[in-house]
């Protein structure tokens, strides 16, 4: 296990819930609770599930050139992101491949908050800030509580002065929730309408406890990390560590995040040259099993190797489907293609299917 150097203020709450911890981005996170991850999955889809996502890294970019810094570091046009809005996208290396992904929040007054995983987003932003009138500073204290599910709005709306029903997807506001100052954002990693609260550590337990208090009769549950894997697979939500690293946006279906009309951004020349020369295509597959694959399995057609299964596949007990993301040769990456799956646990078959398999029009997040 990597060395744990960061601690969530909610650690005691996780221990009270029977949390079994694993390291993630140098923080101990609750991989499971005493509750069944399938019940937590149900809560996200039927009521609301609450996650402590404090482990994700955050940094702030401030100053007159803040937008220019991020505009060089990311593939989309940051100047189009108005105050109160946010946008998700990748960070590239000079070679045109993804090294990290994250959400950029425009806080106004030449200040941006970036939330990302365990890649090199901050390093890339720092490099883009050289010679510019802007500073890039790590924010190690900011906590992130995510409430995801159809009852999230009903639960939070009475406890914040924000017009929450009117808040649009990927919009945010500085406000209070249960009297606690926070940045309240309509974002999430679930395929449901949900909200994320960025809060100082000394207030994190207040928000956590109030959500459980007011959400108890609604079926709201605290959720462990284990439950997010089938949730995100149903909704076809990509995870940097498992799905994006060292691939071009073209290869992982993220061309929508590339604004080609921008004069310049890191890796643009290499990225443009790589279009049409994709090594593989990222596809969703439905596996003919009643359990999840292990990840890393070889995919073949008529004995020829055509791809591999990405890490962290999942079994959806709600849909009764074994799901995975896979890298496949472009010439076979078509909906309906049948594949043979070969791994340490034997051989089975799979079919390329249209992802997401849940809420295919993504109406639940956007409504």
C-alpha positions, 0 to 999 in steps of 0.5 A: 500500500502506498503511504497514507499522508492525507486524512479526511475529517470524516474518517471517524464516521466511516469507521462507525459505519464499519469502513474497510479502508484502502489507499487512494491518492494517499488517503484511506478511503472506505472501500466497503461499509457493513452495509451491502454495496448492492443496497448502496447502489439501490439508494443511488438509483432509488433515493440518494447515496452520499459519498466522501470524495475528499480524496480527489485532488484540488488546486486553485488558479488565480490572477489576471492570466488564470483563464489563459493558464488553464486554456493552455493546459486543457483541450476545451476553451476555458474562456467559454466557461462563465462564472458560476459554471464548470466543465469537465475535460482532459489534460494532455501531454505534449505527445497528445495523450491524456495524463489526467482529467478534471472539472474546472469551476469558474469562481469569478474574479479571476479564480478557478477551482480544479478538481482532478484525480491522481494524475499530473493536472496541477503539474501541467497547470504550473508549467502553463503558468510559467511567465504568466500573471497567475498562481497555481496553489494546491488546496489540501483542506477542501472536503468534497461530499457528494449526494447523488440520486433522485431525492437529492434535490428534495433533501437539500432544497429546504436547507439552502437559500439557493434556488436549487430546482433552478440550478442547471447541470454543471453550475454552482454557487457559493452558499450555505447548506444546513447553515454551513458555508460551501460551494454547492455544485450540480455535478456528480459521478453517478448518472443521476441528478446530484449535488456536490458540496465543497466545504472546509474540513471543520464543517464536513461532519455537520453536513454529513450528519444532517444529510443522514438525519434528514434523509433517513426516512427517504432511504438515503444511505452513506455509500462506500467506494465499492458501490460506485463501480457498478454505478459508473459502469451503468452510466458509462462514466470514465475513470482516469486510472482505468480508462484514459491514461496515455490515450488520445481523446479520439481513442476514448470517445472524448473528441467532444472535449476538444475545441479545435478552434483554440489557437493553441493548447498543450499537445494540440499538434500531436493530437491533431496528427493522431486523428484518424490513426487511432490505435483502438476504440473504447467500447462497452461490452456486455459479458455472458456471465453472472459476475464481473470480469477481473479486468485485463482479459484478452478479447479475440475473434476467430482466434485473433487478438482484437483487444483487452478488457479495462480494469474494474469491470462490474456486475449490475445486480439491478440490470442483471448484466456483467459490464466492462469497458474495453479497448478494441481494434477500430475495425471490429469496434461495432455495436453487435460484434461478438467477442471471445473473452479469455482470462485466468478464470476461463473463457466466455463470450461478450457483445459490444453494446451501446453505452450507457446501458442505464438512462441512455439519453442521460435525461436523469442528470440533465432534467 
